[in-house]
């Protein structure tokens, strides 16, 4: 019986560490801290906006009783640790809800890479519903125009 209150407390602590980014702020973080390419940045930014509204503590329950966690809405059925998932990323799902997105980005890259390997199509972003419906056929350079510095590969909005 004491396990449930402890689990709730741990969940609340994880949520209290949440951050909601602005689009260009998130793009800048991906560039400066994680040194991602412009192509990767625009895809991850689009996915994060439409999956979680840039909220690191986002949680969504699915019809199949699985749950999506964090800024990239990574699912516990395959990717993060839960009593019922495979945990391919090798992390507890609570790690995906921190304002430090290192674990989230690392796991998202694993999802992308494994999806590319499994599908053989070379675009692992298709693992995300938001990518398929909101990002895939969109001009992401135009979407990111308010964040990109003109004539540069660098983020300029602060």
C-alpha positions in Angstrom: 0.0 0.0 0.0 2.9 2.4 0.6 4.2 1.9 -2.9 1.4 3.9 -4.5 2.0 7.1 -2.5 5.7 6.8 -3.2 5.0 6.4 -6.9 2.8 9.4 -6.8 5.4 11.5 -5.0 8.1 10.4 -7.6 5.7 11.3 -10.4 5.1 14.8 -8.9 8.8 15.4 -8.4 9.4 14.6 -12.1 6.6 16.9 -13.2 7.9 19.7 -11.0 11.1 19.6 -13.0 9.2 20.4 -16.2 9.9 23.1 -18.7 7.8 24.4 -21.6 10.1 25.8 -24.3 9.4 28.3 -27.0 10.1 27.2 -30.5 13.3 29.2 -31.2 14.6 28.5 -27.6 14.2 24.8 -28.2 15.9 25.0 -31.6 18.8 27.0 -30.1 19.2 24.4 -27.4 19.4 21.6 -30.0 22.0 23.6 -31.9 24.2 24.9 -29.1 24.1 22.1 -26.5 23.5 19.0 -28.7 25.2 20.3 -31.9 22.5 18.9 -34.2 22.3 19.7 -37.9 19.8 22.2 -39.2 17.9 19.4 -40.8 17.6 17.4 -37.6 16.7 20.6 -35.6 13.8 21.5 -37.8 12.4 18.0 -37.7 12.8 17.6 -33.9 11.3 21.1 -33.3 8.3 20.3 -35.5 7.8 17.0 -33.7 8.1 18.5 -30.3 5.7 21.3 -31.1 2.9 19.0 -32.3 3.5 16.1 -30.0 3.8 18.0 -26.7 3.6 21.8 -27.3 7.3 21.8 -26.2 6.3 20.6 -22.7 8.9 18.3 -21.1 6.3 17.0 -18.7 3.6 16.1 -21.2 1.9 12.7 -20.6 -0.7 11.2 -22.9 -2.5 7.9 -22.5 -3.3 5.9 -25.6 -6.3 3.7 -26.4 -4.1 0.6 -26.2 -3.3 1.6 -22.6 0.3 2.6 -23.4 1.5 6.0 -22.4 3.6 8.7 -24.2 6.0 10.7 -22.2 7.9 14.0 -22.4 8.7 16.5 -25.1 8.9 13.9 -27.9 6.0 11.8 -26.5 8.0 8.6 -26.4 5.9 5.5 -25.8 6.3 3.1 -22.9 5.2 0.0 -24.8 8.6 -0.2 -26.6 11.0 2.6 -25.7 11.1 3.4 -21.9 10.8 1.4 -18.7 7.5 0.4 -17.3 6.0 -2.7 -16.0 4.7 -3.5 -19.4 7.2 -2.3 -22.0 10.3 -3.5 -23.7 12.5 -0.5 -22.7 14.6 -0.4 -25.8 16.1 3.0 -24.6 17.1 1.4 -21.3 15.7 4.3 -19.2 12.7 4.8 -16.8 9.9 6.8 -18.5 10.2 9.5 -15.8 13.6 10.4 -17.3 11.7 11.6 -20.4 9.9 14.3 -18.4 12.9 16.3 -17.1 13.6 19.8 -18.2 17.1 18.5 -19.2 16.2 16.8 -22.4 19.4 14.8 -22.8 17.7 11.5 -22.0 14.7 12.4 -24.2 16.8 13.3 -27.2 19.0 10.3 -26.8 15.9 8.0 -26.7 14.3 9.9 -29.6 17.4 9.3 -31.7 17.2 5.6 -30.7 13.5 5.5 -31.8 14.5 7.2 -35.1 17.4 4.9 -35.8 15.5 1.7 -34.9 12.6 2.8 -37.1 14.9 3.5 -40.0 16.5 0.1 -39.5 13.2 -1.7 -39.2 11.4 0.0 -42.0 14.3 0.2 -44.4 12.9 3.5 -45.7 15.6 5.8 -44.2 13.2 8.2 -42.4 12.9 7.3 -38.8 10.9 10.4 -38.0 7.9 8.6 -39.4 7.7 6.8 -35.9 5.9 10.0 -34.8 2.3 10.6 -35.7 2.9 14.4 -35.6 5.7 14.1 -38.1 3.5 12.3 -40.5 0.5 14.6 -40.1 2.2 18.0 -39.5 5.9 18.0 -40.5 6.6 15.5 -43.3 5.1 17.4 -46.3 5.7 20.8 -44.8 8.3 23.4 -45.8 10.2 23.2 -42.5 12.7 25.9 -43.6 9.7 28.3 -43.8 8.4 26.9 -40.5 11.7 27.7 -38.9 12.3 31.0 -40.7 11.6 33.1 -37.5 14.5 31.1 -35.8 17.1 30.8 -38.5 19.6 33.6 -39.0 19.6 34.8 -42.6 22.5 33.5 -44.6 23.7 31.4 -41.8 23.3 27.9 -40.5 23.0 29.2 -37.0 20.0 29.9 -34.7 19.6 33.6 -33.9 16.4 34.2 -31.9 17.0 34.5 -28.2 
